[in-house]
Every structure is written in C-alpha cells, then in structure tokens.
C-alpha cells in the first residue's frame, strides 16, 4: 500500500489562501498528519488473531466436553443414590 505524504507547509498555505485563519489551518493540518500515523492491521495481524481465536475456541470446546462428562457422571450418581434410597430404604 502506498503511503500518502502531507506537505505541511503547502497545506497550511492553501488553507490560508482559501480564507481560513492561520491557527485553524495549522490545527487542521496537524490533525490530518496525526491521522496518517494511525497504524492499520495487516493481513499478518489478522492471521495471528484468527489463529489465537481458533486455539482459544478449541480450549473452550475441550473444557465444555469435560464439563458435560462431569455432569453426566454426577447425574448417574444421583440416579443410583435415588434408586438405592427408594428400593433399599
């Protein structure tokens, strides 16, 4: 991606010629220059984030599988205890 450079002097001069106050022109050019310095996520950044999310989701799935098995075991234990209580008193 090509970077766009801002000629500060020419930009302020053009804004002043169009009738803008010098302080306003300088501030506007400063804001635009700051916006150009904002970093953008690259494809590699997105790929790394995607890989991280996939790893996290796999971990969550494993944890959920373990919790399901635990709930099943507790349920079976409760049913057995209830049957023993009912039939053996």
N, C-alpha and C positions, 0 to 999 in steps of 0.2 A: 504494500500500500504506500503510495507516495505521500510524503509529508508536505503540508502546506505551510509555508513560512509567511510571517507577517512583517512587513516593513513598517515599523512603528512610526518612524518619522513621516513617511508619506501618508500613512493612515490618519495621523493627527492633522497633518496639513490639509488633507482632503476634507476631513470633517469640519475643520475651522472655516475652510472656503465655502462650505455649504451652509454656514451660518451658525454652527454650534459653538458654544462657549469653550474656551481652551481647557478649563478644568473638566468639563463634561467629556470633551473629546479624549483627553488623556485617560480618564477613568474608563470610558468605553473601550478604548484600545487595550488597557490593562486587563479588563475582564475577558476580552476576546483572547488575549495572549494566554491568560490562565486557563481558559477552556481548552486551548490547544495542547496544554501539558497534561490533560487528564489521560490516564492510561486506559487502554482498551483491552478487553480479554481476547487473547489469541486462541487459535484452534487448539494449540497445545494446552493452554489453561483449561479450556472446556473439556478436553480429553482427560486431563488429570482429575478434574472434578467428577466427570462421569465414572471413571474407574473407582474413585473413592466412594461414590454413592453406591455403586454395584457391590463393593466389598461390604459396606455398611448394611445394605439390604440382605446380603447373604448371611451376615452375622445375626441379623434380626430374625430371619427365617429359621435359622438353627435354634435360636433361643425359643421361638414360638413352638417349634416341634418338640423341644424338651419340655416346655410347659404343658403342652397337650398330653404328652405321655404321663407326666406327673398327675395331672387332673384325672386321667383315666385310672391310674393306679389308686388314687385316693377314692375315687368313685367306687371301684371294685371293693376296696377295703370297707367302705361304708355299707355297701350292699351285703357283704359277707357278715359284718357285725350285726346288721339289722336282722338277717336271716337267723343267725345264731340266737339273738335275743328273742325272736318270735318263736322259734321251734324248741329251743333248749331252755328258755326262760330264765 
